[in-house]
């Protein structure tokens, strides 16, 4: 289902997530960074050095994310 947005998505940092990525063998805590409709980074420890200041922050509170299915 496609949804037309009134505003561009911009950068979004999904933090405190459980990352499930069988292709890379990840199953554990981590984060995902998107820019618009594209995943630009994902994995454990992604935001250990800090979160992008220009990104909207979404606290996943331990919810599962599977990059490619977001």
N, C-alpha and C positions, 0 to 999 in steps of 0.2 A: 504494500500500500504506500503510495507516494503522498507526501503532505507538502503543500506549498507554504513556505514560511514568509512572514512579513518582513523579517530582518535576517541578515546573514547569521549563520551559527557562530562564526569566529572560532577562537581557540577555547577548548574546554578540557580541563584536567580532571579526570576521574580518579579520586584518591581513596585509600582504604578499601580497596576491592580485593576479591579473590580472583586471580587471573587464571583462566582455563584456556590453554593453547596447546592442543595435542601435537601440532606441527613442530613447535619448538620445545615441547616437553615441559612446559610450565604448568604448575598447579600449586598456587600459593599466593601469598600477599603481594600486591603490587599496584601499579597504576597504568592508566591509558591516557594519552594526550591526542586529541583530535584537533584538526583545523578545517573548519567547514564540514564536509562529509567524508574527509579522509583521516585515517589513523596515521599519525606521524611518529608515534613511539608507544611502546607497551612493554611491560615487564616488571620484574621484581626490582625494588630499589629505585624506580624511575624518578621519584621526587625526593630522594634522600638529601640531595644538595639544595633543595628548595623548589618551590612551585613557581611556574611562570607568572609574572606580575600581570601580564596582559590577558590571562586566561580566566574564564569563569571556572570556579571550583565546585565540583559535585562530590560530596562525601557519600560513598557507596555503603558505608557502615557494614563492610564485610560481605556485601552482595557479590554474586558471581558475575564476571564479565568474560565474554569470549570474543576477543578481537576478530572482526570480520562479521560478527553477528550483532553488533551494536546498532 
